[in-house]
Amino acid sequence: MNVIELILVTVSFALLGFYHALLWYRIRRTPERTSIGANQTARRLWVEMIVDEKQDLLAVHNLRNWATAASLLTTSSILIGLG
């Protein structure tokens, strides 16, 4: 391995580690400013609404649709990767 390649790999891992450390810090301190925190808040509010209004059928349909979408996206990505 060339010296430049070793330096570039080290810098890449350092940047990746810094990004994840910064993301972890932001999620802990101000979760509403990240997409992960916003999604968690929206999911929590949605579940509270479903439970309060007793819309069990809507919850089951949404979970089914999420599972279907996940399997469709998985299949599509595998086909694109193989192509």
C-alpha positions, 0 to 999 in steps of 0.5 A, a space after each residue: 500500500 502506498 503512503 498516500 493511500 494510507 494517509 487518505 484511508 486514515 483521513 477518511 476514517 477520521 472524517 467518518 468518525 467525526 461525523 458520527 460523533 457530531 451526529 450522536 452529540 446533536 441527537 443527544 443535545 438537540 434532537 429536533 434539529 436532526 432528521 432522526 429526531 424529527 422522525 422520532 417525534 413524528 412517530 411518537 405523536 402518530 402513535 399517541 394519536 392512533 391510541 387516543 382515537 382508537 384507530 386500530 385498523 389504520 395502524 395495521 394498514 400503515 404497518 402493512 404498507 411500511 413493510 410492503 414498501 421496505 420489501 419493494 425497495 429492498 428488491 429494487 435495490 438488489 435488482 439495480 445492484 445486480 444489473 
